[in-house]
Amino acid sequence: MSQQKKIWPYVIGIVLIILVIKYSGLIFQSGQALLSISMPLIMGCAIAYALNILVVRFEKLSFLSNKSSPVYKFRRGISVCVSLLVITFVVALVTNIVIPQIVEAIGVIVSGLPPMLKSFADWAAKTNTHLPRIQDWLNSLSVNWPQLSQKIITYLSSGVSNIFASAISVISGVGGVIVQFVLSLIFAMYILAGKERLSRQFYLLADVYLKEKTCKTLMYVLTTAHNTFSKFIVGQCTEAIIIGVLCTIGMLILRFPYATMIGTMVGATALLPVVGAYIGAIVGAFMIMTISPVKSAAFIVFIVVLQQLEGNLIYPRVVGSSIGLPGIWVLAAVTIGGGLGGVVGMLLAVPVTATVYKLLQKDVSKRRAAIINKDEDESPSGIHK
């Protein structure tokens, strides 16, 4: 009878595995539908978490944290409203600065590329007199840009109906995104308003349904993750502002063209860990190349020096030390996260990796200390004692 009781869990497990494999398509579709339905709540939790970083800091201000203050009872609502205003102002400011700059940068590249290619072809044709094949190939690269532009206009004109249909689809999609964002924002407000009650309820559930050791481990993991994520968000935003300002000031001093535009772009792309600033620098170097290849080469040297300064002084102090993750693991996390989840994956990969790194570091230290203590107890001196 005891052997039959031991066999039944394995039989049930095998049956469940077979059912999951057989109905995997239905389970996957149901999971996608559930994820789509719960997306406003998930986004609301993310918005509430991001806002809470500012809310906590505003609530610590003296006129809000003082219990004798007349606005003490309304400190949560005031902090949430001010946090929303700050984020809205920052997003509007970045949008008004970065997007026009990026559009202008694309225009500069598009307008400057044909003359640059033509001048390069003429220069190469004159200097490579001993290589007639290369000269013939360069001469064959001549492009009739007006004719090419006319072809593009004709192609776009012929597809007006498709563009109109696509525009309707895009508008409806944008409407759905707006509705989803509004619902997420409402969820976020409710979460922030009752975050202490939700925290107590979550802890009560964990304390009742989990073992004491498991509950403590869960709370430690969540606390570590929270500290890592909050420090990373604050540090990464601060680092992006610093690198953008330094890039702009340095370009103005060295008299590089498009200083404000490229500095803003470098600062915006620096929100992506490690590789972000290089992306903005590559685009900036290409923009400067349309005016002067020599200045473009000098700009690359300037960016390399600035990145060394940022990587060795700014990033370790502002971000690296706060998350406690070595540079090699930051680069590995960004590479893998970008491959799996694109930009969002790159942003989440570093704090997730830092959290796992801290947990493993703590566990390894604990296990190593236990092994050392055990060896000391088993040594002759320990036995003698």
PADO-506039 format. One record per residue (C-alpha): residue number from 1; y negated, z, x; chain; residue in three letters. Coordinates in Angstrom, 3 decimals. Layout:
// residues N
<num NUM; north Y; up Z; east X; chaine A; residu ALA>
...
This chain:
// residues 385
<num 1; north 0.000; up 0.000; east 0.000; chaine A; residu MET>
<num 2; north -2.447; up 0.827; east 2.813; chaine A; residu SER>
<num 3; north -1.729; up -2.524; east 4.496; chaine A; residu GLN>
<num 4; north -2.481; up -4.376; east 1.233; chaine A; residu GLN>
<num 5; north -5.829; up -2.579; east 0.979; chaine A; residu LYS>
<num 6; north -6.671; up -3.711; east 4.512; chaine A; residu LYS>
<num 7; north -5.723; up -7.339; east 3.746; chaine A; residu ILE>
<num 8; north -7.806; up -7.694; east 0.571; chaine A; residu TRP>
<num 9; north -11.263; up -7.711; east 2.284; chaine A; residu PRO>
<num 10; north -10.112; up -10.550; east 4.563; chaine A; residu TYR>
<num 11; north -8.760; up -12.525; east 1.601; chaine A; residu VAL>
<num 12; north -12.004; up -12.084; east -0.319; chaine A; residu ILE>
<num 13; north -13.972; up -13.095; east 2.764; chaine A; residu GLY>
<num 14; north -11.928; up -16.274; east 3.252; chaine A; residu ILE>
<num 15; north -12.333; up -17.188; east -0.443; chaine A; residu VAL>
<num 16; north -16.094; up -16.678; east -0.238; chaine A; residu LEU>
<num 17; north -16.305; up -18.875; east 2.887; chaine A; residu ILE>
<num 18; north -14.342; up -21.636; east 1.147; chaine A; residu ILE>
<num 19; north -16.608; up -21.451; east -1.926; chaine A; residu LEU>
<num 20; north -19.737; up -21.577; east 0.236; chaine A; residu VAL>
<num 21; north -18.429; up -24.647; east 2.093; chaine A; residu ILE>
<num 22; north -17.366; up -26.380; east -1.129; chaine A; residu LYS>
<num 23; north -20.650; up -25.781; east -2.950; chaine A; residu TYR>
<num 24; north -22.904; up -25.927; east 0.122; chaine A; residu SER>
<num 25; north -25.005; up -28.756; east -1.359; chaine A; residu GLY>
<num 26; north -25.678; up -26.826; east -4.577; chaine A; residu LEU>
<num 27; north -26.421; up -23.644; east -2.609; chaine A; residu ILE>
<num 28; north -28.828; up -25.534; east -0.348; chaine A; residu PHE>
<num 29; north -30.651; up -27.072; east -3.317; chaine A; residu GLN>
<num 30; north -30.867; up -23.693; east -5.036; chaine A; residu SER>
<num 31; north -32.238; up -22.162; east -1.852; chaine A; residu GLY>
<num 32; north -34.880; up -24.884; east -1.586; chaine A; residu GLN>
<num 33; north -35.880; up -24.383; east -5.232; chaine A; residu ALA>
<num 34; north -36.090; up -20.614; east -4.743; chaine A; residu LEU>
<num 35; north -38.160; up -21.074; east -1.591; chaine A; residu LEU>
<num 36; north -40.529; up -23.455; east -3.370; chaine A; residu SER>
<num 37; north -40.974; up -21.031; east -6.287; chaine A; residu ILE>
<num 38; north -41.561; up -18.043; east -4.030; chaine A; residu SER>
<num 39; north -43.865; up -19.902; east -1.603; chaine A; residu MET>
<num 40; north -47.084; up -18.477; east -3.162; chaine A; residu PRO>
<num 41; north -45.718; up -14.959; east -2.648; chaine A; residu LEU>
<num 42; north -44.709; up -15.735; east 0.954; chaine A; residu ILE>
<num 43; north -48.117; up -17.231; east 1.684; chaine A; residu MET>
<num 44; north -49.750; up -14.263; east -0.045; chaine A; residu GLY>
<num 45; north -47.923; up -11.873; east 2.271; chaine A; residu CYS>
<num 46; north -49.054; up -13.925; east 5.295; chaine A; residu ALA>
<num 47; north -52.670; up -13.981; east 4.081; chaine A; residu ILE>
<num 48; north -52.570; up -10.243; east 3.343; chaine A; residu ALA>
<num 49; north -51.209; up -9.542; east 6.828; chaine A; residu TYR>
<num 50; north -53.930; up -11.612; east 8.505; chaine A; residu ALA>
<num 51; north -56.668; up -10.061; east 6.367; chaine A; residu LEU>
<num 52; north -55.327; up -6.559; east 6.970; chaine A; residu ASN>
<num 53; north -56.154; up -6.867; east 10.673; chaine A; residu ILE>
<num 54; north -59.843; up -7.037; east 9.742; chaine A; residu LEU>
<num 55; north -59.579; up -4.661; east 6.775; chaine A; residu VAL>
<num 56; north -58.221; up -1.849; east 8.944; chaine A; residu VAL>
<num 57; north -61.064; up -2.272; east 11.421; chaine A; residu ARG>
<num 58; north -63.755; up -2.336; east 8.744; chaine A; residu PHE>
<num 59; north -62.323; up 0.775; east 7.070; chaine A; residu GLU>
<num 60; north -62.730; up 2.663; east 10.355; chaine A; residu LYS>
<num 61; north -66.502; up 2.165; east 10.309; chaine A; residu LEU>
<num 62; north -68.364; up 5.466; east 9.987; chaine A; residu SER>
<num 63; north -70.135; up 4.751; east 6.683; chaine A; residu PHE>
<num 64; north -66.808; up 3.763; east 5.079; chaine A; residu LEU>
<num 65; north -64.468; up 6.324; east 6.663; chaine A; residu SER>
<num 66; north -66.762; up 9.304; east 5.983; chaine A; residu ASN>
<num 67; north -65.491; up 11.080; east 2.864; chaine A; residu LYS>
<num 68; north -68.998; up 12.264; east 1.992; chaine A; residu SER>
<num 69; north -70.255; up 8.684; east 1.920; chaine A; residu SER>
<num 70; north -71.075; up 7.349; east -1.585; chaine A; residu PRO>
<num 71; north -69.080; up 4.156; east -0.870; chaine A; residu VAL>
<num 72; north -65.968; up 5.977; east 0.390; chaine A; residu TYR>
<num 73; north -64.097; up 5.414; east -2.879; chaine A; residu LYS>
<num 74; north -64.803; up 1.700; east -2.685; chaine A; residu PHE>
<num 75; north -63.984; up 1.290; east 1.014; chaine A; residu ARG>
<num 76; north -60.893; up -0.839; east 0.375; chaine A; residu ARG>
<num 77; north -62.646; up -3.283; east -1.929; chaine A; residu GLY>
<num 78; north -65.665; up -3.517; east 0.375; chaine A; residu ILE>
<num 79; north -63.454; up -4.053; east 3.432; chaine A; residu SER>
<num 80; north -61.418; up -6.771; east 1.707; chaine A; residu VAL>
<num 81; north -64.532; up -8.590; east 0.467; chaine A; residu CYS>
<num 82; north -66.224; up -8.415; east 3.869; chaine A; residu VAL>
<num 83; north -63.031; up -9.622; east 5.572; chaine A; residu SER>
<num 84; north -62.826; up -12.578; east 3.186; chaine A; residu LEU>
<num 85; north -66.472; up -13.421; east 3.829; chaine A; residu LEU>
<num 86; north -65.968; up -13.230; east 7.601; chaine A; residu VAL>
<num 87; north -62.888; up -15.471; east 7.557; chaine A; residu ILE>
<num 88; north -64.555; up -17.921; east 5.159; chaine A; residu THR>
<num 89; north -67.622; up -18.080; east 7.409; chaine A; residu PHE>
<num 90; north -65.506; up -18.621; east 10.531; chaine A; residu VAL>
<num 91; north -63.385; up -21.323; east 8.871; chaine A; residu VAL>
<num 92; north -66.495; up -23.089; east 7.542; chaine A; residu ALA>
<num 93; north -68.205; up -22.834; east 10.931; chaine A; residu LEU>
<num 94; north -65.178; up -24.171; east 12.813; chaine A; residu VAL>
<num 95; north -64.694; up -26.921; east 10.227; chaine A; residu THR>
<num 96; north -68.310; up -28.024; east 10.438; chaine A; residu ASN>
<num 97; north -68.217; up -27.985; east 14.236; chaine A; residu ILE>
<num 98; north -64.712; up -29.097; east 15.171; chaine A; residu VAL>
<num 99; north -63.896; up -31.786; east 12.577; chaine A; residu ILE>
<num 100; north -67.117; up -33.823; east 13.116; chaine A; residu PRO>
<num 101; north -66.630; up -33.474; east 16.866; chaine A; residu GLN>
<num 102; north -63.025; up -34.718; east 16.632; chaine A; residu ILE>
<num 103; north -64.090; up -37.642; east 14.420; chaine A; residu VAL>
<num 104; north -66.868; up -38.495; east 16.866; chaine A; residu GLU>
<num 105; north -64.443; up -38.178; east 19.773; chaine A; residu ALA>
<num 106; north -62.066; up -40.643; east 18.132; chaine A; residu ILE>
<num 107; north -64.990; up -42.993; east 17.568; chaine A; residu GLY>
<num 108; north -65.995; up -42.704; east 21.215; chaine A; residu VAL>
<num 109; north -62.473; up -43.487; east 22.370; chaine A; residu ILE>
<num 110; north -62.048; up -46.435; east 19.981; chaine A; residu VAL>
<num 111; north -65.444; up -47.941; east 20.840; chaine A; residu SER>
<num 112; north -65.148; up -47.314; east 24.571; chaine A; residu GLY>
<num 113; north -61.552; up -48.427; east 25.067; chaine A; residu LEU>
<num 114; north -62.040; up -52.254; east 24.845; chaine A; residu PRO>
<num 115; north -64.940; up -52.413; east 27.383; chaine A; residu PRO>
<num 116; north -63.041; up -50.064; east 29.706; chaine A; residu MET>
<num 117; north -59.917; up -52.234; east 29.598; chaine A; residu LEU>
<num 118; north -61.967; up -55.397; east 30.112; chaine A; residu LYS>
<num 119; north -63.863; up -53.947; east 33.090; chaine A; residu SER>
<num 120; north -60.600; up -52.693; east 34.570; chaine A; residu PHE>
<num 121; north -59.011; up -56.115; east 34.130; chaine A; residu ALA>
<num 122; north -62.008; up -57.840; east 35.773; chaine A; residu ASP>
<num 123; north -62.000; up -55.372; east 38.663; chaine A; residu TRP>
<num 124; north -58.246; up -55.703; east 39.195; chaine A; residu ALA>
<num 125; north -58.462; up -59.507; east 38.998; chaine A; residu ALA>
<num 126; north -61.130; up -59.561; east 41.719; chaine A; residu LYS>
<num 127; north -59.443; up -57.085; east 44.056; chaine A; residu THR>
<num 128; north -55.893; up -58.401; east 43.719; chaine A; residu ASN>
<num 129; north -56.489; up -61.896; east 45.120; chaine A; residu THR>
<num 130; north -53.222; up -61.697; east 47.081; chaine A; residu HIS>
<num 131; north -51.196; up -61.046; east 43.942; chaine A; residu LEU>
<num 132; north -51.683; up -64.088; east 41.694; chaine A; residu PRO>
<num 133; north -48.936; up -63.004; east 39.295; chaine A; residu ARG>
<num 134; north -50.656; up -59.694; east 38.576; chaine A; residu ILE>
<num 135; north -53.957; up -61.540; east 38.238; chaine A; residu GLN>
<num 136; north -52.462; up -63.974; east 35.704; chaine A; residu ASP>
<num 137; north -50.927; up -61.073; east 33.789; chaine A; residu TRP>
<num 138; north -54.249; up -59.209; east 33.664; chaine A; residu LEU>
<num 139; north -56.042; up -62.320; east 32.503; chaine A; residu ASN>
<num 140; north -53.461; up -62.747; east 29.757; chaine A; residu SER>
<num 141; north -54.386; up -59.304; east 28.401; chaine A; residu LEU>
<num 142; north -57.731; up -60.545; east 27.079; chaine A; residu SER>
<num 143; north -57.978; up -59.672; east 23.402; chaine A; residu VAL>
<num 144; north -60.241; up -61.225; east 20.810; chaine A; residu ASN>
<num 145; north -61.496; up -57.977; east 19.307; chaine A; residu TRP>
<num 146; north -63.538; up -59.544; east 16.469; chaine A; residu PRO>
<num 147; north -60.509; up -61.567; east 15.376; chaine A; residu GLN>
<num 148; north -58.309; up -58.476; east 15.585; chaine A; residu LEU>
<num 149; north -60.813; up -56.490; east 13.487; chaine A; residu SER>
<num 150; north -60.877; up -59.282; east 10.891; chaine A; residu GLN>
<num 151; north -57.079; up -59.213; east 10.661; chaine A; residu LYS>
<num 152; north -57.125; up -55.457; east 10.138; chaine A; residu ILE>
<num 153; north -59.753; up -55.773; east 7.386; chaine A; residu ILE>
<num 154; north -57.727; up -58.523; east 5.689; chaine A; residu THR>
<num 155; north -54.580; up -56.405; east 5.858; chaine A; residu TYR>
<num 156; north -56.333; up -53.394; east 4.404; chaine A; residu LEU>
<num 157; north -57.915; up -55.481; east 1.656; chaine A; residu SER>
<num 158; north -54.553; up -56.897; east 0.621; chaine A; residu SER>
<num 159; north -53.154; up -53.400; east 0.167; chaine A; residu GLY>
<num 160; north -55.908; up -51.921; east -2.020; chaine A; residu VAL>
<num 161; north -53.530; up -51.293; east -4.911; chaine A; residu SER>
<num 162; north -51.134; up -49.377; east -2.669; chaine A; residu ASN>
<num 163; north -54.006; up -47.391; east -1.219; chaine A; residu ILE>
<num 164; north -55.214; up -46.529; east -4.730; chaine A; residu PHE>
<num 165; north -51.756; up -45.324; east -5.732; chaine A; residu ALA>
<num 166; north -51.485; up -43.318; east -2.532; chaine A; residu SER>
<num 167; north -54.923; up -41.811; east -3.176; chaine A; residu ALA>
<num 168; north -53.813; up -40.620; east -6.632; chaine A; residu ILE>
<num 169; north -50.687; up -39.106; east -5.093; chaine A; residu SER>
<num 170; north -52.742; up -37.384; east -2.389; chaine A; residu VAL>
<num 171; north -55.237; up -36.026; east -4.937; chaine A; residu ILE>
<num 172; north -52.445; up -34.598; east -7.085; chaine A; residu SER>
<num 173; north -50.845; up -33.085; east -3.989; chaine A; residu GLY>
<num 174; north -54.142; up -31.529; east -2.933; chaine A; residu VAL>
<num 175; north -54.546; up -30.113; east -6.431; chaine A; residu GLY>
<num 176; north -51.120; up -28.505; east -6.187; chaine A; residu GLY>
<num 177; north -51.962; up -27.052; east -2.779; chaine A; residu VAL>
<num 178; north -55.221; up -25.602; east -4.140; chaine A; residu ILE>
<num 179; north -53.424; up -23.965; east -7.070; chaine A; residu VAL>
<num 180; north -50.786; up -22.584; east -4.713; chaine A; residu GLN>
<num 181; north -53.459; up -21.238; east -2.377; chaine A; residu PHE>
<num 182; north -55.307; up -19.524; east -5.237; chaine A; residu VAL>
<num 183; north -52.079; up -17.858; east -6.393; chaine A; residu LEU>
<num 184; north -51.352; up -16.801; east -2.812; chaine A; residu SER>
<num 185; north -54.827; up -15.329; east -2.489; chaine A; residu LEU>
<num 186; north -54.350; up -13.355; east -5.711; chaine A; residu ILE>
<num 187; north -51.028; up -12.011; east -4.415; chaine A; residu PHE>
<num 188; north -52.734; up -11.075; east -1.137; chaine A; residu ALA>
<num 189; north -55.451; up -9.123; east -2.966; chaine A; residu MET>
<num 190; north -52.845; up -7.147; east -4.915; chaine A; residu TYR>
<num 191; north -50.868; up -6.443; east -1.737; chaine A; residu ILE>
<num 192; north -53.960; up -5.198; east 0.129; chaine A; residu LEU>
<num 193; north -55.112; up -3.093; east -2.813; chaine A; residu ALA>
<num 194; north -51.806; up -1.227; east -2.997; chaine A; residu GLY>
<num 195; north -50.463; up -1.520; east 0.534; chaine A; residu LYS>
<num 196; north -49.960; up 2.245; east 0.921; chaine A; residu GLU>
<num 197; north -47.963; up 2.431; east -2.324; chaine A; residu ARG>
<num 198; north -45.869; up -0.604; east -1.324; chaine A; residu LEU>
<num 199; north -45.259; up 0.929; east 2.097; chaine A; residu SER>
<num 200; north -44.084; up 4.202; east 0.555; chaine A; residu ARG>
<num 201; north -41.807; up 2.370; east -1.878; chaine A; residu GLN>
<num 202; north -40.275; up 0.288; east 0.899; chaine A; residu PHE>
<num 203; north -39.682; up 3.362; east 3.047; chaine A; residu TYR>
<num 204; north -38.157; up 5.214; east 0.073; chaine A; residu LEU>
<num 205; north -35.731; up 2.355; east -0.605; chaine A; residu LEU>
<num 206; north -34.748; up 2.176; east 3.051; chaine A; residu ALA>
<num 207; north -34.299; up 5.952; east 3.236; chaine A; residu ASP>
<num 208; north -32.106; up 6.054; east 0.117; chaine A; residu VAL>
<num 209; north -29.892; up 2.999; east 0.652; chaine A; residu TYR>
<num 210; north -29.617; up 2.966; east 4.449; chaine A; residu LEU>
<num 211; north -28.195; up 5.428; east 6.906; chaine A; residu LYS>
<num 212; north -30.668; up 7.582; east 8.787; chaine A; residu GLU>
<num 213; north -30.004; up 5.839; east 12.117; chaine A; residu LYS>
<num 214; north -30.276; up 2.381; east 10.537; chaine A; residu THR>
<num 215; north -33.500; up 3.352; east 8.760; chaine A; residu CYS>
<num 216; north -35.084; up 4.594; east 12.004; chaine A; residu LYS>
<num 217; north -34.006; up 1.412; east 13.816; chaine A; residu THR>
<num 218; north -35.476; up -0.760; east 11.060; chaine A; residu LEU>
<num 219; north -38.785; up 1.106; east 11.125; chaine A; residu MET>
<num 220; north -38.943; up 0.829; east 14.907; chaine A; residu TYR>
<num 221; north -38.316; up -2.936; east 14.773; chaine A; residu VAL>
<num 222; north -40.974; up -3.459; east 12.088; chaine A; residu LEU>
<num 223; north -43.507; up -1.301; east 13.959; chaine A; residu THR>
<num 224; north -42.895; up -3.205; east 17.197; chaine A; residu THR>
<num 225; north -43.226; up -6.552; east 15.419; chaine A; residu ALA>
<num 226; north -46.432; up -5.469; east 13.665; chaine A; residu HIS>
<num 227; north -48.062; up -4.275; east 16.884; chaine A; residu ASN>
<num 228; north -47.078; up -7.455; east 18.710; chaine A; residu THR>
<num 229; north -48.230; up -9.857; east 15.998; chaine A; residu PHE>
<num 230; north -51.570; up -8.119; east 15.395; chaine A; residu SER>
<num 231; north -52.394; up -7.941; east 19.116; chaine A; residu LYS>
<num 232; north -51.370; up -11.561; east 19.603; chaine A; residu PHE>
<num 233; north -53.552; up -12.850; east 16.751; chaine A; residu ILE>
<num 234; north -56.625; up -10.932; east 17.929; chaine A; residu VAL>
<num 235; north -56.024; up -11.775; east 21.581; chaine A; residu GLY>
<num 236; north -55.351; up -15.477; east 21.013; chaine A; residu GLN>
<num 237; north -58.513; up -15.941; east 18.942; chaine A; residu CYS>
<num 238; north -60.581; up -14.072; east 21.549; chaine A; residu THR>
<num 239; north -59.059; up -16.120; east 24.369; chaine A; residu GLU>
<num 240; north -59.776; up -19.408; east 22.544; chaine A; residu ALA>
<num 241; north -63.438; up -18.474; east 22.102; chaine A; residu ILE>
<num 242; north -63.762; up -17.469; east 25.767; chaine A; residu ILE>
<num 243; north -62.142; up -20.643; east 27.124; chaine A; residu ILE>
<num 244; north -64.219; up -22.848; east 24.811; chaine A; residu GLY>
<num 245; north -67.494; up -21.192; east 25.842; chaine A; residu VAL>
<num 246; north -66.609; up -21.308; east 29.553; chaine A; residu LEU>
<num 247; north -65.636; up -24.977; east 29.305; chaine A; residu CYS>
<num 248; north -68.901; up -25.881; east 27.548; chaine A; residu THR>
<num 249; north -71.081; up -23.923; east 30.005; chaine A; residu ILE>
<num 250; north -69.254; up -25.351; east 33.011; chaine A; residu GLY>
<num 251; north -69.573; up -28.928; east 31.736; chaine A; residu MET>
<num 252; north -73.288; up -28.455; east 31.068; chaine A; residu LEU>
<num 253; north -73.845; up -27.088; east 34.568; chaine A; residu ILE>
<num 254; north -71.873; up -29.940; east 36.168; chaine A; residu LEU>
<num 255; north -73.623; up -32.489; east 33.908; chaine A; residu ARG>
<num 256; north -70.464; up -33.909; east 32.341; chaine A; residu PHE>
<num 257; north -70.936; up -36.064; east 29.222; chaine A; residu PRO>
<num 258; north -69.885; up -34.802; east 25.772; chaine A; residu TYR>
<num 259; north -70.037; up -31.185; east 26.991; chaine A; residu ALA>
<num 260; north -70.425; up -29.559; east 23.568; chaine A; residu THR>
<num 261; north -67.887; up -31.854; east 21.932; chaine A; residu MET>
<num 262; north -65.177; up -31.413; east 24.564; chaine A; residu ILE>
<num 263; north -65.826; up -27.676; east 24.953; chaine A; residu GLY>
<num 264; north -65.441; up -27.190; east 21.205; chaine A; residu THR>
<num 265; north -62.240; up -29.241; east 21.193; chaine A; residu MET>
<num 266; north -60.774; up -27.318; east 24.133; chaine A; residu VAL>
<num 267; north -61.587; up -24.008; east 22.426; chaine A; residu GLY>
<num 268; north -60.049; up -25.125; east 19.124; chaine A; residu ALA>
<num 269; north -56.852; up -26.424; east 20.714; chaine A; residu THR>
<num 270; north -56.614; up -23.279; east 22.886; chaine A; residu ALA>
<num 271; north -55.438; up -21.431; east 19.759; chaine A; residu LEU>
<num 272; north -52.068; up -22.940; east 20.658; chaine A; residu LEU>
<num 273; north -50.658; up -20.791; east 23.483; chaine A; residu PRO>
<num 274; north -50.432; up -22.236; east 27.015; chaine A; residu VAL>
<num 275; north -50.435; up -25.965; east 26.163; chaine A; residu VAL>
<num 276; north -53.311; up -26.051; east 23.658; chaine A; residu GLY>
<num 277; north -56.180; up -26.200; east 26.128; chaine A; residu ALA>
<num 278; north -54.443; up -28.957; east 28.093; chaine A; residu TYR>
<num 279; north -54.230; up -31.085; east 24.949; chaine A; residu ILE>
<num 280; north -57.980; up -30.813; east 24.435; chaine A; residu GLY>
<num 281; north -58.556; up -31.453; east 28.153; chaine A; residu ALA>
<num 282; north -56.499; up -34.665; east 28.091; chaine A; residu ILE>
<num 283; north -58.508; up -36.007; east 25.161; chaine A; residu VAL>
<num 284; north -61.742; up -34.961; east 26.890; chaine A; residu GLY>
<num 285; north -60.763; up -36.675; east 30.148; chaine A; residu ALA>
<num 286; north -60.010; up -39.869; east 28.244; chaine A; residu PHE>
<num 287; north -63.403; up -39.708; east 26.521; chaine A; residu MET>
<num 288; north -65.239; up -39.250; east 29.820; chaine A; residu ILE>
<num 289; north -63.214; up -42.096; east 31.337; chaine A; residu MET>
<num 290; north -64.821; up -44.512; east 28.882; chaine A; residu THR>
<num 291; north -68.138; up -43.752; east 30.633; chaine A; residu ILE>
<num 292; north -67.175; up -42.966; east 34.231; chaine A; residu SER>
<num 293; north -63.681; up -42.782; east 35.789; chaine A; residu PRO>
<num 294; north -65.135; up -40.766; east 38.693; chaine A; residu VAL>
<num 295; north -66.552; up -38.120; east 36.332; chaine A; residu LYS>
<num 296; north -63.264; up -38.123; east 34.462; chaine A; residu SER>
<num 297; north -61.406; up -37.295; east 37.699; chaine A; residu ALA>
<num 298; north -63.973; up -34.583; east 38.479; chaine A; residu ALA>
<num 299; north -63.509; up -33.182; east 34.947; chaine A; residu PHE>
<num 300; north -59.741; up -32.980; east 35.498; chaine A; residu ILE>
<num 301; north -60.349; up -30.971; east 38.685; chaine A; residu VAL>
<num 302; north -62.758; up -28.706; east 36.760; chaine A; residu PHE>
<num 303; north -60.212; up -28.135; east 33.970; chaine A; residu ILE>
<num 304; north -57.448; up -27.342; east 36.481; chaine A; residu VAL>
<num 305; north -59.684; up -24.723; east 38.142; chaine A; residu VAL>
<num 306; north -60.705; up -23.334; east 34.740; chaine A; residu LEU>
<num 307; north -57.073; up -23.146; east 33.606; chaine A; residu GLN>
<num 308; north -56.133; up -21.284; east 36.784; chaine A; residu GLN>
<num 309; north -58.965; up -18.827; east 36.123; chaine A; residu LEU>
<num 310; north -57.903; up -18.507; east 32.497; chaine A; residu GLU>
<num 311; north -54.198; up -18.178; east 33.292; chaine A; residu GLY>
<num 312; north -54.604; up -15.595; east 36.058; chaine A; residu ASN>
<num 313; north -57.536; up -13.522; east 34.814; chaine A; residu LEU>
<num 314; north -58.393; up -14.082; east 31.144; chaine A; residu ILE>
<num 315; north -55.039; up -14.649; east 29.422; chaine A; residu TYR>
<num 316; north -53.169; up -11.749; east 31.100; chaine A; residu PRO>
<num 317; north -55.985; up -9.340; east 30.220; chaine A; residu ARG>
<num 318; north -56.724; up -10.580; east 26.709; chaine A; residu VAL>
<num 319; north -53.310; up -11.737; east 25.432; chaine A; residu VAL>
<num 320; north -50.571; up -11.380; east 28.034; chaine A; residu GLY>
<num 321; north -50.875; up -7.665; east 28.636; chaine A; residu SER>
<num 322; north -51.179; up -6.956; east 24.912; chaine A; residu SER>
<num 323; north -47.901; up -8.665; east 23.988; chaine A; residu ILE>
<num 324; north -46.115; up -7.714; east 27.235; chaine A; residu GLY>
<num 325; north -44.390; up -11.088; east 27.686; chaine A; residu LEU>
<num 326; north -44.079; up -12.751; east 31.123; chaine A; residu PRO>
<num 327; north -45.576; up -16.216; east 31.527; chaine A; residu GLY>
<num 328; north -42.227; up -18.011; east 31.906; chaine A; residu ILE>
<num 329; north -41.056; up -16.710; east 28.538; chaine A; residu TRP>
<num 330; north -44.372; up -17.618; east 26.903; chaine A; residu VAL>
<num 331; north -43.925; up -21.213; east 28.081; chaine A; residu LEU>
<num 332; north -40.283; up -21.279; east 26.957; chaine A; residu ALA>
<num 333; north -41.211; up -19.858; east 23.547; chaine A; residu ALA>
<num 334; north -43.991; up -22.421; east 23.041; chaine A; residu VAL>
<num 335; north -41.694; up -25.307; east 24.043; chaine A; residu THR>
<num 336; north -38.817; up -24.296; east 21.778; chaine A; residu ILE>
<num 337; north -41.078; up -23.219; east 18.906; chaine A; residu GLY>
<num 338; north -43.007; up -26.482; east 19.028; chaine A; residu GLY>
<num 339; north -39.776; up -28.487; east 18.978; chaine A; residu GLY>
<num 340; north -38.417; up -26.557; east 15.998; chaine A; residu LEU>
<num 341; north -41.511; up -25.991; east 13.874; chaine A; residu GLY>
<num 342; north -44.405; up -28.008; east 15.273; chaine A; residu GLY>
<num 343; north -47.783; up -26.281; east 15.422; chaine A; residu VAL>
<num 344; north -46.673; up -23.386; east 13.197; chaine A; residu VAL>
<num 345; north -43.603; up -22.924; east 15.377; chaine A; residu GLY>
<num 346; north -45.755; up -22.780; east 18.506; chaine A; residu MET>
<num 347; north -47.997; up -20.130; east 16.939; chaine A; residu LEU>
<num 348; north -45.119; up -17.935; east 15.733; chaine A; residu LEU>
<num 349; north -42.811; up -18.415; east 18.714; chaine A; residu ALA>
<num 350; north -44.777; up -16.270; east 21.175; chaine A; residu VAL>
<num 351; north -45.102; up -13.051; east 19.070; chaine A; residu PRO>
<num 352; north -41.508; up -13.406; east 17.838; chaine A; residu VAL>
<num 353; north -40.246; up -13.802; east 21.413; chaine A; residu THR>
<num 354; north -42.443; up -10.922; east 22.558; chaine A; residu ALA>
<num 355; north -41.002; up -8.705; east 19.830; chaine A; residu THR>
<num 356; north -37.412; up -9.572; east 20.797; chaine A; residu VAL>
<num 357; north -38.301; up -9.082; east 24.473; chaine A; residu TYR>
<num 358; north -39.693; up -5.590; east 23.837; chaine A; residu LYS>
<num 359; north -36.689; up -4.596; east 21.726; chaine A; residu LEU>
<num 360; north -34.246; up -5.845; east 24.365; chaine A; residu LEU>
<num 361; north -36.238; up -4.166; east 27.135; chaine A; residu GLN>
<num 362; north -36.134; up -0.850; east 25.287; chaine A; residu LYS>
<num 363; north -32.409; up -1.175; east 24.527; chaine A; residu ASP>
<num 364; north -31.534; up -2.160; east 28.107; chaine A; residu VAL>
<num 365; north -33.507; up 0.779; east 29.511; chaine A; residu SER>
<num 366; north -31.784; up 3.145; east 27.092; chaine A; residu LYS>
<num 367; north -28.297; up 1.838; east 27.905; chaine A; residu ARG>
<num 368; north -28.979; up 1.846; east 31.645; chaine A; residu ARG>
<num 369; north -30.195; up 5.443; east 31.500; chaine A; residu ALA>
<num 370; north -27.011; up 6.400; east 29.622; chaine A; residu ALA>
<num 371; north -24.835; up 4.705; east 32.266; chaine A; residu ILE>
<num 372; north -26.694; up 6.436; east 35.116; chaine A; residu ILE>
<num 373; north -26.353; up 9.835; east 33.428; chaine A; residu ASN>
<num 374; north -22.659; up 9.205; east 32.849; chaine A; residu LYS>
<num 375; north -22.117; up 8.266; east 36.497; chaine A; residu ASP>
<num 376; north -23.958; up 11.385; east 37.630; chaine A; residu GLU>
<num 377; north -21.812; up 13.579; east 35.357; chaine A; residu ASP>
<num 378; north -18.618; up 12.007; east 36.708; chaine A; residu GLU>
<num 379; north -19.661; up 12.305; east 40.365; chaine A; residu SER>
<num 380; north -18.139; up 15.153; east 42.489; chaine A; residu PRO>
<num 381; north -21.472; up 16.987; east 42.531; chaine A; residu SER>
<num 382; north -21.663; up 16.740; east 38.766; chaine A; residu GLY>
<num 383; north -18.114; up 18.029; east 38.338; chaine A; residu ILE>
<num 384; north -18.834; up 20.841; east 40.767; chaine A; residu HIS>
<num 385; north -21.821; up 21.831; east 38.735; chaine A; residu LYS>
